[in-house]
Amino acid sequence: MSTFHIDYHGQLIAVSQESADNFLVALPNKTMRLVRKQDSDGADYWFEKDTDNETPETAELGAAIEVVMGS
């Protein structure tokens, strides 16, 4: 598992990559498990674990993760 930081609303947030598509995000008010899923066209979508839709928050966190990972 690797750990890195993302910039989220001006704060550095710790992110632990648990596997290729699973991330643990340590937000100030909660810890969120994010799952990256791809559609048939190869576009990435970011979901909170055990949910079935992307939210503005998960999309923004996922975009910040992709910036750090160079995706």
Buried (B, 14 or more C-beta within 10 A) or exposed (E): EEEBEBEBEEEEBEBBBEEEEBBBBEBEEEEBBBBBEEEEEEEBBBBBEEEEEBEEBBBBBBEBBBEEBEE
